[in-house]
């Protein structure tokens, strides 16, 4: 199996939904969901603290003691835990329903004192595996929900840990939310750049010597690019909604940073669309080169056949069973001393004349 086919593993196309007729806001965990674990990051201008496998008691205590907290819930199997998080931060049940029903379209919703933002991220670069990540952020808190371990937030955590003073330490939740969302958006660039490198390599190989495996690689890359496009395209609208929001907990200064993330998403969208068009062009070029190669082979075979048709005719005439003793009209050449070499020489002359004619007409 090629590297492209390994990368382009098909994912389920449909989001998991609550049963038909279920009450709005009903939370139902996916049977394959990972067990939930809480990672708590506590931030102030002068200090920070990281608590792995935190409890709900730690969260409630932190809400009263720290000016800014970031709660990261990894795994969506524990519905009771998710409901308790919603109770602590006052999160709407419809929003929590979108959290557990993964596969949602990227979007931004606004409530009285917090915003709800959904997007997809690639949590495994080697396999191109996607997962949904959900953000809630208000005046002094950020809550994130992700399906499984692995995220691009390492640099953000490092900045919180080592940078002082910094905007992450002195800013509010909107700037922390921006930093996390921007990290997710920027994590797409290595994937897109790697796809561009693969396309360049395939194009060079196609021009040198088209092979059958190139078409399967291109179709695999196009399928992955279509999925990437469906993931990134609506992200622009969601970020635009954040920028245009008049929510009091999103400062004008942070909107400037969100606008930079919007520029990144637009650049990603344009690059992905350009790569998709390049893939279509390479597929068409592969088919054209294959057709040209087939036509070339057919032309050679046609020329060979055209040369051997008169030779076969002559061989058939001379190979007939005549009796020159019965009549001088019964192939007297059969008794000629040089008949065999004369016949072969005449056949060679016919072949050479045909080749010259084909050459003059530029058929070969």
N, C-alpha and C positions, 0 to 999 in steps of 0.2 A: 504494500500500500504506500502511495506517495505521501510526501509530507503535506501537500495541499489537502489530500483527502483526509488525513488525520486531523488537520486543523478544522475542517469544515464538517464536523459532526452535526447531524440534524438535531435540532431542539424542538420540543413540543411547540406547536403554533398557537395554541389556544390557552388563554389564562384560565385558571381554576376559578369556578364561580360557586356561589351558594346555590342550594337546590331551588328549583322553581317554586315560587310562593313563599319563600323564607322571609322573615321579617327584616326590614332594612337595618343594616348594622350588625347582622348576625356574623359572628366570627367562627369560621370553620377551618381548622388546620389541615394542610395537605398531609396525607399519610407519609410522604417521603421527606417532610420537613425535618430539619435538624433541631436537636434540643436547644432550648434558649439559654444563653449566658449573657450576663450584664457586665460591661466594662465601663467604668465611671472615671471621667476626667474632670477634676476640680481646678478651677482657674481663678486667679486673682492677680492684680498688678505685681504683687510681691512674692507670690508663691504659686505652686501648682502641685497636684497630687494625682496619682494614677492608682485606681483600685480595680484589679481584675477579679472576676467572679463576684461582683458586688451583690448585695442583697437589697431588697426593697427598703429595708430600714436604713441602709447606708444612703440610698437615694433621698429618702424623706429628710434625713438629717442634713444632707448636703444642701438641699433646697433652702434651708433656714440659715446655713452658715457661710455659704460661698456666694460671691456675686455672679459667677457664671459657671454653669455645669454642662458637661456633654455626656449624655448617656447613650452608649452604643449597645443595642440589643442584637446579638448574633444568634440566628436561629429563630424560626417562627413556629415551633411545635407547641410551645406552652401558651395556650390561649389565655389561661387564667392570669399568667404573669403579664401578658400584653394588656389585658383589661385593667390590671392594677396600675400599670404604667400610664394608661389613659386616664385613670382616675386621679393619679397624683398630679399630672400636668394638665388635666382638663381637656383631653383630646376627644374629638367627636368620634362616635362609633362608626359613622360612615367612612371617615378617613382611616380608621383602624381596619375596617373591612377591606379597603383597598390595599392596606399593608400586607395582610395575610393572603389575599387573592392575588398572587404574583402574576406578572405578565401585563401589568397596566401600561397604558400609553403615558409617556412623560407629560407631566402637567404640573400646574401650580394652582392651589386653592387657598383662599384667605378666609380666616375666621376673625373673631373680634380681637384676640390678643396673640395670635400666632398664625404662621403660614405653614402650609403643607405642600411639600415638593417631592415629586417622584421622578426618577430616571433609572436607566439601566447602566450597569458597569460591567466590564470584563474582569472577572476575578481570577481567570486562569489564562494567561497569554498563550501558552503552548497549545491548548485545545480550543481557544476562542470561546470559552464558556461564559455565558452571560448570567447575570442575576439582577434582580430588582433591588434598589436601595431607596428607602423612604426617609425624608427629612421633615421634622417638625422643629420650628424655631420661633421663639418669641422674644421677649425683652431680655431675659437672663438665662435661657436654657436652649439647648439643642439636643434633640432626641433623634437618633438614627436607627433604622431597622434594616438589617441585611440578612440574606437567606443562609449564608454559610461563612466560614472563616475565609479571610483573605480580602484585602482591600488596598487601595492606593493611598491610604491616609498616613503612612509612615512618616513622610516628610512633614506633614502638619503636626503630628505628635512630637516630632523632634524639635520643631520650631517652638512649640509650647514649652517643651522641657528646657531648652537651652537659651532661647532668646529673651532677654530682659534688659531694657524695655522692648516691647514689641506691640504691634496692633492686636495680635491674638491675646496678649495678656491684658492690655488696657482697653481693648474694644469690647463691644457688646456681642450678643449672640448672632446678630445679622452678619458681622464680619467673619465670625467663625464658620457660619453656614456657607458664606461665600467661599472661604478657603477650602472647605470640604467638597463643595460642588465643583469648584474649579479643578481640584485634584482628580475628580472622576472624569471630567471632560478632557483634561490633558492626558489622562491615561489611554485615550483612544489614539493619540498621535503615533506611538510606536507601532501599533497594529496597522494603521493606515500606511505608515512609511514602509513597513515590511512588505505589505501588499504591493506597493509601488515598485520595490526592488524585485519582487518575484515577477511582476509584469515585464519589467525591463529585461530580465534574464530570459523569460519565455520568448519575448519578441526577438532577441538576438538569436536564440536557438531556432526559431521559426524561419528567420531569414537565411540562416546557414543550412539547416536541414530539417524540414518539418517531420515530426514523429507522431505516432498515434496517441501517445500519452499526453501530448500537449493539449489536445482537445478536452480530455477529462480534467486536467489541471485547470484549464480556463473555466470550464463549467463549474468546478468546485469553488474557485475564487469568486465567480459571479454570484453564486448562491450565498456565499458569506458576505459579499459586498451588499447584496440586496437586503440581507438581515441587518447589516450595519446601517444602511440608509434608513430602514424603517425605525431603527433605534434613535438615530441622531436627528432626523428631519423634524419631528415634533418637539425636540428639545429647544429649538429656537423660539417657538411660541411660548413655551413655559418660562424661559429666561426673560423674554420680552414682557410677560405678565409681571414678573418680579420687578423689573425696571420701572414699569408704568404704575405700579401699585402706589397708593397713597397711605399705606399702613404706617402707623406711627413708629413701629419697631424696626422699620427699614430706613436707615438714614440716607440722605442724599449722597453722602460720601461713599457709602457702601454700594449705592446704585451705580456709581462710576466703575467700581470694580466688577460688578455684575455685568456691566456693558462690555468690559474686556472679555469676560467669559463668553458672552454672546458672540463677540467677534471670533473667538476660537471655534465656537460651534458652527458658525457660518463657514469658516475656512474648512472645517472638517467636512461639512456637507458638500461644498464645492469640490473638494478633493475626491471624495468618495464618488460623486456623480461623474467627475472626469475619468476616474479609474474604471467606472462601470462602462462608460462609452469606449474607453480603450479596450476593455475586454471584449465588447461586442465587435469592435473593429478587428481585433486579433483572431477572434473566432471566424469572422468572415474571410480574413486573410488566409487562415489555415485551410478553409474550405476551397478558396480560390486556388491556392498553391497545390492542394491535392487534386483539384480538377485539372489544373494546368499540367501536372505531372501525368495524370491519366491520359490527357489529350496527347502529350508527347509520346507516351508509350504506344498509344493507338496509331499515331502517325508513323512511328518506326515500323510497327508491325504491318501497317498498310503498304509502306514502301517495300518491305521485304516480300510481302505477298505479291505486289505488282511485278517485282523482278522475277519471281519464281513461277508466275502463271505462264508466260510464254515458254520458259524452260521446261516446265512440266508438259506443256503441249507438244514441244518437239520430242521430248523423251517418250511421250505416249505414241507419237507417230512412228518413231524409229523402233519402238518396242513391239510393234504389231507383227504378227506371224505372216510374213510374205514368202513367196517361193520364186526367186528370180529365175529359176530354170524354166518355169512355165511361160514366162512372158518378160520382155524387157521393161514392161511397165510395173512389174512387181518388185519395186525397191531394188534397183540394180546397185545402189550404194552399199548393200550388204556384202557385196563381193569386192568392194574397194580395198586396196592394200592399206591405205591410210584413213579408212572410213571412221574408225573409233576416235582417233585424235582430231580428225576434221570436225566431227560432230561436237566434241567437247569444246574445241576452239570456237566454233560457230555459236554455241551456247554462251561462252564467256564473252564473245563480242556483243551478243544481244544484251547481256547484263550490263556491260560497260556503257553501251549506247543509252540504255534506260537511265543509268545513274547520271550520265551527262545531261540528258534531257531534264531530269528532276532538279539537277543543280542549276541549270540555266533558268528554270522557272522558279527557283528559290523555294522549292518544296523541302529541300534538306540543306 
